[in-house]
Amino acid sequence: MKKLFFALAFSCLIWTSKASTTTTTDSKKEEIEVSINLIDVKDDQVLVTVKAPKIKTNDITFSLPKTVPGTYSTDNYGKYIADFKAIDSKGNLLTVTKTDDNTWVIKNAKALVKITYLVNDTFDIEKGRGFGKDDVFSPSGTNIDAGKNFMLNLHGFIGYFQDKKGIPYKVTITHPETLWGATSMIDKDGSKTVDLFEMPLYSELLENPIMYSKPDYTTFMVDGMDIQIAVYSPSGKFTAENITPEMKVMMTAQKTFLGKVNSTKKYTVILYLSSMTPTDAKGFGALEHPTATTVVMPEMMPKEELVKQMKDVVSHEFFHILTPLTVHSKEIQYFDYNDPKMSQHLWMYEGVTEYFANLFQINQGLIPETEFYTRMAGKIEHANTMNDTMPFTVMSANVLTEPYKDQYLNVYEKGALIGMCLDIIIREKSEGKRGILDLMHQLSNEYGVSKPFNDEELFAKITSLTYPEVGEFFSKYVSGPTPIPYYDFLSKVGVTKITQKTPEGIFLKGQVPYIGVNQATKEIYVAPNKELNIFYSTLDLKGGDIIVSINDIPYSLDNIYDMITESMKWKENDPITLKIKRDGKEQILKGVVKFPYIDTEGMDATDASKANLRNTWLKG
């Protein structure tokens, strides 16, 4: 999973005014039939019917997931279920007791023929901009927009019977003829309004999201893998063709970087673009699956920024093919959806994945060396704001509860830096011949999709495959409380810390906006009661001023992303003209762009004697 908090900042200013193979003894002849009706949508709810297998007990428990792999959060998908009914062969209702948010106990279960219930979607009720306490992260959520779009993350629609997750599922979806379902699953029904999907296990079914919308997709091949890009853009601003060229370049580079790792033959990127209305998705980022990634972004983004962010999130999610989808522990292999046990190894699942998402770009020539250093320096800066003495393994194993939950975002920062340091150690000890990608290949061969490792044994296994220094690093810095001296490790490849002057954002300072939006008029205004930086003081901009246009381009809520993206291209002392409205009167302000500068920590290659090792680290 990858959450994008750049988008959270923009959202703030706008709104201020995994695969598992559970063993089972169930008969192979049994199957669970599920019907989902996307045609007769009433009150923004979808009817789901579950035909029960043969039940041999007096009571049976039916559940929807509390947590699903890759989210690291408690989401309680059962909260979105209404009008739950258990029915016998004569149409009589059986007694049902709801024991918690996600669980229903059915009495006289031997007589059970089917279950019916209504599903409400999660996009409609996101309150905390997609990241609130009770919000479901949008890429793992659901959407019901009759006749236009249905986002079917199936864990929000389909539940399971206790002890019956290991039998096949047959899912029939009826949908409007105008809508097409984007998924990596194979439709076994040839009609235009019915799709039929069959999966051998509940866990595999849940790893295959489907998005129904007006057909808009592209396909291409990358090294034997069939890639599908599907897009839903409510206003039609973007199409799959708009972003496919950049996605193809990126995914081709990823496959080249990964080498022989190839755990899937078809991969689908599902992109949902939010209108940013009060009832639409607000949590931006992506969620990985073995054969798909669901991505949610704001539609108002300029194409350049959308493609940039797609590269970030899709590359991260695609690398999850390696871990945890190929290399993972028993906690993931035998995931308990309603009483999950979390693994110690988020440093690998999310951290190494995030490291690879950056390393492959310098390795494959997609970014310059300086950009890679800037990214890693930024991660050091962000990691230093987190709890640096909390053992990473302890945080990982307890990530669903406080105070560990609040440290989850460090998997993208310190987690990636752990991967970087391990890579450098392995490169140094092998004289440049091996790195962390080689280690992951070894672990893939040792374990693989269907063979999990024991959580407490991984560090010893990795040490046996590498060097004692790697084991010492794990003991001291990953399972221990000692902060990592990052530049001690970077010095091994001739990279040192530097201090540099960096311009701050003009409209955003980190996650804090200098501007807001009047939702009634869509006007952009300078935030009042806030200390403004030199950009504003130089131009005599004051709190409460309404920005009408910049350099003769009019701006409002509808194109605020364009304004912010354009400001990122400005250079010091560029001439600038603003039309503003102050106290109800328009006036013109002219001047030059002045940036507020701050001292930031960076890094640079300064030791020429380490150039060979550094080159194998970055390009090997």
C-alpha positions, 0 to 999 in steps of 0.5 A: 500500500502507498498513501500519498500525503502530497494530495492530502495537503492539497485536499486540506486547502480545498476543504478548509472552508495478499495472496494466501493459500489456506489449507483446508479439509473442505470437499473439492466438490463444494463451492460458494456461489455469489451474485452481485446485482449492479443493475437494480441499485436502490438507495445507493446500495447493491444487493448481494446474494450468497448461496450457501454450501452444505452446512453440517452444524447447527450454527454457522458464522458468516463474516466480512473482513475486519482487515485485509492484507496490505492495509495495516489498518482496522476497517471493519467492512461489515459496517457497510452491510445492511438488511442481512437475511438468512433464508431456508428452502421455503423462503423462511427467515432464519434467526441471525445474531450480529455479534460484532461489526463484521460477524453474523451467527446463523441459527438452524444453519443446516436449513440455510439455503442463501444469504442476502444483504445490501452493501453501502459504499465507503467513498460516500462517507469518507470524513477525514479526507480519506485518512480519518480514524473511521475512514477506509483508505480509498484504494481499498474502499468501494464505490457505488455510482449507479450507471457510471462506476462501481469500484469492487474491492471484493472484500467490501462485497463478499464475505465467508463462512467460518471454516469455508474459506478454502473452497471455490467461489463462483461469482456472477455479476450482472451489470449495465451493458454500457459498463465494462469490468476491468480486472485480471480475472477471466470472465467465463460468461460471454454475454454483455450484461453478465460476468462470471468469475471463478476462483479456488479460494476466498483469499484469491478472490479478494486479491482481484479487484474489479472496476466497472465503468465506461470502457477505457483501457489499453493493453501492452506486453512487457517481457511476457506479462500482459499489462492492462491500464484501465481509467475512470475519469468522471468528466472525461479529462483523462483517458487510459491512452493519456498515461499509457506511454509513461506507464509502459516506459516505467513498467518495462524498466521495472521488469528489466530491473527485476530480472527473472522474477515473474510471478504473474502473466497478467497485471491490471492497473485500475485508476479511479479519478475522484471528482473531489466532491463531498461524497467522492474519494479523498484518500489518494494512493494505491493498494497492491494485489498479486495481479493488480493495483488499485489507484485513486487520484484527484481528477483535477490534477494536471496531466504532468502531475498525475503521471508523476504520481502514477509513476510513484505509486504504481512502481511501488505497488508493482514491486510488491510482486517480489515482497510480500506477494512472493516472499512473505511470512506465515502471518501473511500466508494464513491471514486471518481477516477478523483476528489478524496477526501482523508480521515483524517485517514491514521493513521488507514488505513496504520498506524494501519495496519503496527502496526499489521503487526509487533505486530502479529509476536511477538504475534504469536511467529514468532519473539522474544521480542527484535526484536519487540523492535528493529522494534519499535525503528527504527520507532521512529528514522525514524519518528523523521526525518519527520515533527513531528509538522504536524497534521496527520489528515491534512497530510492525508486529503491533501496527494495528494498535497505538502507539505503533499505528501512528508510526506506520508511515515510517515504513516508507521512510526509515523502512526504505533507508533500512533497505538502502543500508542493507544494500550498501553492506552487501555491496561492500562485503561482496566487492560490488558483486551482489546487492539487496536485489540478489538477496531477494532473488535468493529468498524467492528461490528459497520460499516463494508464493506458496512457501512462507517463512517463520517470522522469527527465523528470517533474520538468521536466514538472511544472515546465512545468505549474506554476511555476519555484518547484516545480522549485526545490523538487524540486531542493532538497528531493526529489532533494536532501539538504536537510531541508524547513522545513515551517513556512516553507511553512505560513506562506504560508497563515497556519499556524504552529507551536505547542507543546502539552501532549498526553496520552500513551496509558495502555496504549500509549506509541507502539509500546511497551505498558504491558501484556501478555497471558498467552496461556494464561489470556488475562489482561491484566497490567501490564508488570513491570520497566517505569517506569510513568506517573502513571496507574498510580502514582496508582491504586497499580497495580504491575508484574505486577498482573492487570487483571480489570475496569475500571468493572465491565467484565471484560477479557481477550485476547478484548476487549482492543481494547475496553479500549484504545478505551474508555481513549481516551474517558477524561477527566482526573479521571474516576472509575475503579474497577479490580478487579485480582489481585495475588499471587493475591488480588483487590482493588479500586482506586479513584481518578481518571484521570490522564494523563501529558502531554508537550510536542508540536509542533502547528500552528494558523491564526494569521494572519488576513491569509492566511485566503482563501488558507488556505481555498482550500488546505483547501476549494478 
